[in-house]
Amino acid sequence: MTELQIDDWGILKLVGDVSIFTVQELHPLLLTVSPDDYPELKIDLSGLTDLDTVGVQLLLGFRRRFRHSIVHSCPAQLREFVQQIGLDELFL
């Protein structure tokens, strides 16, 4: 199960897995987060335990909705995967 938390300062934290197994439940939750409400969203990945290519696609699509978003705190165990698929500049 994946948990989505967002605070009043525009920090969105994902906790759990973002993978083929959780995308169907997570996608509708992400759609409730509006760029109008959070124009400078910060996406905190420190709580992620698993990320696969389907999860990366979901996060990239979500990030496109926010012109001024910052992704940070990718866990060490997922950094190698992100580097292998060439997205380290976006996720680290």
N, CA and C atoms as an extended XYZ file, in Angstrom:
276
Properties=species:S:1:pos:R:3:atomname:S:1:resname:S:1:resid:I:1 pbc="F F F"
N         0.838       -1.184        0.000 N   MET     1
C         0.000        0.000        0.000 CA  MET     1
C         0.880        1.243        0.000 C   MET     1
N         0.461        2.228       -0.746 N   THR     2
C         1.198        3.479       -0.829 CA  THR     2
C         0.388        4.574       -0.157 C   THR     2
N         1.074        5.397        0.581 N   GLU     3
C         0.426        6.504        1.264 CA  GLU     3
C         0.929        7.810        0.673 C   GLU     3
N         0.029        8.752        0.496 N   LEU     4
C         0.360       10.075       -0.015 CA  LEU     4
C         0.053       11.079        1.078 C   LEU     4
N         1.040       11.875        1.436 N   GLN     5
C         0.857       12.906        2.455 CA  GLN     5
C         1.268       14.233        1.843 C   GLN     5
N         0.476       15.267        2.081 N   ILE     6
C         0.868       16.604        1.613 CA  ILE     6
C         0.613       17.586        2.747 C   ILE     6
N         1.582       18.447        2.972 N   ASP     7
C         1.421       19.404        4.059 CA  ASP     7
C         1.079       20.784        3.515 C   ASP     7
N         0.886       21.721        4.416 N   ASP     8
C         0.482       23.078        4.035 CA  ASP     8
C         1.576       23.846        3.300 C   ASP     8
N         2.805       23.379        3.354 N   TRP     9
C         3.920       24.053        2.702 CA  TRP     9
C         4.186       23.507        1.307 C   TRP     9
N         3.352       22.601        0.847 N   GLY    10
C         3.510       22.066       -0.500 CA  GLY    10
C         4.545       20.968       -0.616 C   GLY    10
N         4.743       20.223        0.457 N   ILE    11
C         5.646       19.077        0.403 CA  ILE    11
C         4.793       17.817        0.333 C   ILE    11
N         4.897       17.111       -0.775 N   LEU    12
C         4.159       15.875       -0.982 CA  LEU    12
C         5.110       14.725       -0.711 C   LEU    12
N         4.735       13.862        0.208 N   LYS    13
C         5.587       12.726        0.556 CA  LYS    13
C         4.884       11.438        0.170 C   LYS    13
N         5.608       10.600       -0.558 N   LEU    14
C         5.111        9.280       -0.932 CA  LEU    14
C         5.746        8.256       -0.012 C   LEU    14
N         4.915        7.405        0.579 N   VAL    15
C         5.390        6.397        1.514 CA  VAL    15
C         4.925        5.027        1.020 C   VAL    15
N         5.868        4.116        0.823 N   GLY    16
C         5.539        2.768        0.367 CA  GLY    16
C         6.046        2.528       -1.045 C   GLY    16
N         5.296        1.745       -1.790 N   ASP    17
C         5.687        1.362       -3.149 CA  ASP    17
C         4.995        2.233       -4.191 C   ASP    17
N         5.732        2.597       -5.227 N   VAL    18
C         5.158        3.211       -6.418 CA  VAL    18
C         5.545        2.268       -7.550 C   VAL    18
N         4.639        1.352       -7.834 N   SER    19
C         4.946        0.278       -8.770 CA  SER    19
C         3.687       -0.155       -9.508 C   SER    19
N         3.854       -1.122      -10.374 N   ILE    20
C         2.733       -1.646      -11.137 CA  ILE    20
C         1.600       -2.124      -10.211 C   ILE    20
N         1.949       -2.495       -8.993 N   PHE    21
C         0.968       -3.014       -8.050 CA  PHE    21
C         0.183       -1.922       -7.325 C   PHE    21
N         0.675       -0.677       -7.358 N   THR    22
C         0.021        0.398       -6.609 CA  THR    22
C        -0.446        1.564       -7.478 C   THR    22
N        -0.081        1.575       -8.750 N   VAL    23
C        -0.398        2.713       -9.617 CA  VAL    23
C        -1.907        2.956       -9.707 C   VAL    23
N        -2.705        1.909       -9.790 N   GLN    24
C        -4.154        2.096       -9.909 CA  GLN    24
C        -4.743        2.796       -8.692 C   GLN    24
N        -4.217        2.561       -7.535 N   GLU    25
C        -4.729        3.232       -6.337 CA  GLU    25
C        -4.115        4.623       -6.169 C   GLU    25
N        -2.873        4.793       -6.603 N   LEU    26
C        -2.161        6.054       -6.400 CA  LEU    26
C        -2.540        7.127       -7.421 C   LEU    26
N        -2.775        6.735       -8.657 N   HIS    27
C        -3.065        7.705       -9.721 CA  HIS    27
C        -4.234        8.633       -9.369 C   HIS    27
N        -5.396        8.114       -8.949 N   PRO    28
C        -6.497        9.020       -8.589 CA  PRO    28
C        -6.153        9.963       -7.437 C   PRO    28
N        -5.345        9.492       -6.499 N   LEU    29
C        -4.933       10.357       -5.384 CA  LEU    29
C        -4.068       11.507       -5.877 C   LEU    29
N        -3.153       11.210       -6.796 N   LEU    30
C        -2.286       12.257       -7.335 CA  LEU    30
C        -3.085       13.290       -8.135 C   LEU    30
N        -4.155       12.850       -8.783 N   LEU    31
C        -4.977       13.783       -9.558 CA  LEU    31
C        -5.704       14.789       -8.676 C   LEU    31
N        -5.850       14.497       -7.392 N   THR    32
C        -6.516       15.437       -6.488 CA  THR    32
C        -5.594       16.588       -6.081 C   THR    32
N        -4.306       16.459       -6.336 N   VAL    33
C        -3.341       17.514       -5.995 CA  VAL    33
C        -3.290       18.490       -7.169 C   VAL    33
N        -3.662       19.734       -6.909 N   SER    34
C        -3.786       20.729       -7.973 CA  SER    34
C        -2.598       21.690       -8.021 C   SER    34
N        -2.107       21.967       -9.236 N   PRO    35
C        -1.057       22.988       -9.374 CA  PRO    35
C        -1.522       24.364       -8.896 C   PRO    35
N        -2.815       24.620       -8.937 N   ASP    36
C        -3.333       25.902       -8.445 CA  ASP    36
C        -3.152       26.027       -6.934 C   ASP    36
N        -3.288       24.911       -6.238 N   ASP    37
C        -3.132       24.917       -4.780 CA  ASP    37
C        -1.675       24.871       -4.340 C   ASP    37
N        -0.830       24.230       -5.153 N   TYR    38
C         0.583       24.048       -4.813 CA  TYR    38
C         1.445       24.393       -6.023 C   TYR    38
N         1.632       25.685       -6.326 N   PRO    39
C         2.384       26.057       -7.529 CA  PRO    39
C         3.859       25.664       -7.498 C   PRO    39
N         4.441       25.495       -6.315 N   GLU    40
C         5.851       25.104       -6.205 CA  GLU    40
C         5.960       23.843       -5.355 C   GLU    40
N         5.424       22.771       -5.865 N   LEU    41
C         5.359       21.509       -5.145 CA  LEU    41
C         6.738       20.883       -4.982 C   LEU    41
N         6.982       20.350       -3.806 N   LYS    42
C         8.206       19.585       -3.535 CA  LYS    42
C         7.780       18.141       -3.317 C   LYS    42
N         8.359       17.220       -4.076 N   ILE    43
C         7.991       15.809       -4.005 CA  ILE    43
C         9.102       15.069       -3.254 C   ILE    43
N         8.773       14.611       -2.075 N   ASP    44
C         9.722       13.936       -1.185 CA  ASP    44
C         9.600       12.425       -1.382 C   ASP    44
N        10.659       11.807       -1.877 N   LEU    45
C        10.658       10.372       -2.135 CA  LEU    45
C        11.297        9.559       -1.019 C   LEU    45
N        11.630       10.180        0.090 N   SER    46
C        12.375        9.489        1.146 CA  SER    46
C        11.623        8.303        1.742 C   SER    46
N        10.307        8.265        1.622 N   GLY    47
C         9.528        7.168        2.173 CA  GLY    47
C         9.276        6.025        1.213 C   GLY    47
N         9.831        6.115       -0.004 N   LEU    48
C         9.619        5.043       -0.978 CA  LEU    48
C        10.395        3.795       -0.601 C   LEU    48
N         9.739        2.659       -0.753 N   THR    49
C        10.403        1.380       -0.515 CA  THR    49
C        10.621        0.615       -1.808 C   THR    49
N         9.856        0.957       -2.863 N   ASP    50
C        10.005        0.302       -4.159 CA  ASP    50
C         9.544        1.250       -5.244 C   ASP    50
N        10.233        1.197       -6.376 N   LEU    51
C         9.899        2.016       -7.530 CA  LEU    51
C        10.262        1.217       -8.765 C   LEU    51
N         9.313        1.068       -9.682 N   ASP    52
C         9.611        0.374      -10.934 CA  ASP    52
C         9.316        1.318      -12.098 C   ASP    52
N         9.458        0.833      -13.324 N   THR    53
C         9.296        1.711      -14.484 CA  THR    53
C         7.866        2.244      -14.614 C   THR    53
N         6.879        1.468      -14.201 N   VAL    54
C         5.495        1.956      -14.223 CA  VAL    54
C         5.337        3.095      -13.215 C   VAL    54
N         5.942        2.949      -12.054 N   GLY    55
C         5.912        4.013      -11.057 CA  GLY    55
C         6.636        5.266      -11.535 C   GLY    55
N         7.750        5.074      -12.234 N   VAL    56
C         8.485        6.216      -12.793 CA  VAL    56
C         7.602        6.957      -13.797 C   VAL    56
N         6.902        6.224      -14.658 N   GLN    57
C         6.004        6.857      -15.627 CA  GLN    57
C         4.927        7.677      -14.919 C   GLN    57
N         4.365        7.135      -13.859 N   LEU    58
C         3.351        7.857      -13.102 CA  LEU    58
C         3.928        9.137      -12.514 C   LEU    58
N         5.105        9.052      -11.917 N   LEU    59
C         5.722       10.238      -11.313 CA  LEU    59
C         6.101       11.283      -12.358 C   LEU    59
N         6.588       10.833      -13.522 N   LEU    60
C         6.929       11.785      -14.584 CA  LEU    60
C         5.681       12.496      -15.097 C   LEU    60
N         4.607       11.757      -15.284 N   GLY    61
C         3.355       12.373      -15.722 CA  GLY    61
C         2.825       13.349      -14.693 C   GLY    61
N         2.919       12.975      -13.434 N   PHE    62
C         2.478       13.858      -12.361 CA  PHE    62
C         3.331       15.118      -12.318 C   PHE    62
N         4.620       14.947      -12.462 N   ARG    63
C         5.542       16.082      -12.392 CA  ARG    63
C         5.322       17.077      -13.529 C   ARG    63
N         4.910       16.580      -14.699 N   ARG    64
C         4.644       17.475      -15.832 CA  ARG    64
C         3.517       18.457      -15.539 C   ARG    64
N         2.600       18.071      -14.672 N   ARG    65
C         1.486       18.967      -14.310 CA  ARG    65
C         1.956       20.155      -13.479 C   ARG    65
N         3.105       20.028      -12.852 N   PHE    66
C         3.631       21.073      -11.974 CA  PHE    66
C         4.907       21.632      -12.589 C   PHE    66
N         4.820       22.825      -13.132 N   ARG    67
C         5.980       23.416      -13.810 CA  ARG    67
C         7.148       23.675      -12.870 C   ARG    67
N         6.844       23.968      -11.630 N   HIS    68
C         7.890       24.337      -10.677 CA  HIS    68
C         7.983       23.322       -9.542 C   HIS    68
N         8.089       22.065       -9.901 N   SER    69
C         8.196       21.038       -8.867 CA  SER    69
C         9.652       20.616       -8.697 C   SER    69
N         9.949       20.160       -7.508 N   ILE    70
C        11.282       19.666       -7.180 CA  ILE    70
C        11.108       18.268       -6.592 C   ILE    70
N        11.852       17.310       -7.121 N   VAL    71
C        11.848       15.955       -6.581 CA  VAL    71
C        13.119       15.798       -5.761 C   VAL    71
N        12.989       15.323       -4.537 N   HIS    72
C        14.188       15.180       -3.707 CA  HIS    72
C        14.090       13.976       -2.788 C   HIS    72
N        15.196       13.665       -2.181 N   SER    73
C        15.318       12.619       -1.154 CA  SER    73
C        15.005       11.216       -1.663 C   SER    73
N        15.504       10.883       -2.835 N   CYS    74
C        15.353        9.523       -3.339 CA  CYS    74
C        16.179        8.595       -2.451 C   CYS    74
N        15.563        7.550       -1.904 N   PRO    75
C        16.299        6.649       -1.015 CA  PRO    75
C        17.499        5.999       -1.702 C   PRO    75
N        18.520        5.745       -0.934 N   ALA    76
C        19.757        5.174       -1.468 CA  ALA    76
C        19.518        3.867       -2.207 C   ALA    76
N        18.611        3.022       -1.704 N   GLN    77
C        18.380        1.729       -2.336 CA  GLN    77
C        17.723        1.857       -3.712 C   GLN    77
N        17.144        3.022       -4.028 N   LEU    78
C        16.506        3.215       -5.331 CA  LEU    78
C        17.348        4.062       -6.284 C   LEU    78
N        18.401        4.684       -5.778 N   ARG    79
C        19.231        5.567       -6.610 CA  ARG    79
C        19.869        4.837       -7.785 C   ARG    79
N        20.353        3.632       -7.571 N   GLU    80
C        20.998        2.887       -8.654 CA  GLU    80
C        20.011        2.636       -9.789 C   GLU    80
N        18.783        2.259       -9.473 N   PHE    81
C        17.757        2.041      -10.492 CA  PHE    81
C        17.495        3.327      -11.271 C   PHE    81
N        17.345        4.428      -10.565 N   VAL    82
C        17.073        5.712      -11.213 CA  VAL    82
C        18.239        6.108      -12.122 C   VAL    82
N        19.460        5.849      -11.694 N   GLN    83
C        20.635        6.145      -12.516 CA  GLN    83
C        20.676        5.248      -13.746 C   GLN    83
N        20.327        3.969      -13.594 N   GLN    84
C        20.357        3.041      -14.714 CA  GLN    84
C        19.379        3.428      -15.822 C   GLN    84
N        18.238        4.005      -15.456 N   ILE    85
C        17.289        4.386      -16.485 CA  ILE    85
C        17.489        5.833      -16.955 C   ILE    85
N        18.560        6.470      -16.470 N   GLY    86
C        18.948        7.776      -16.961 CA  GLY    86
C        18.130        8.947      -16.440 C   GLY    86
N        17.490        8.783      -15.294 N   LEU    87
C        16.659        9.864      -14.749 CA  LEU    87
C        17.214       10.427      -13.445 C   LEU    87
N        18.504       10.190      -13.216 N   ASP    88
C        19.091       10.643      -11.967 CA  ASP    88
C        19.018       12.163      -11.791 C   ASP    88
N        19.060       12.923      -12.880 N   GLU    89
C        18.971       14.385      -12.751 CA  GLU    89
C        17.593       14.825      -12.279 C   GLU    89
N        16.571       14.032      -12.565 N   LEU    90
C        15.215       14.392      -12.168 CA  LEU    90
C        14.830       13.879      -10.791 C   LEU    90
N        15.438       12.780      -10.359 N   PHE    91
C        14.994       12.113       -9.147 CA  PHE    91
C        15.978       12.144       -7.989 C   PHE    91
N        17.165       12.675       -8.167 N   LEU    92
C        18.129       12.654       -7.068 CA  LEU    92
C        18.322       14.027       -6.479 C   LEU    92
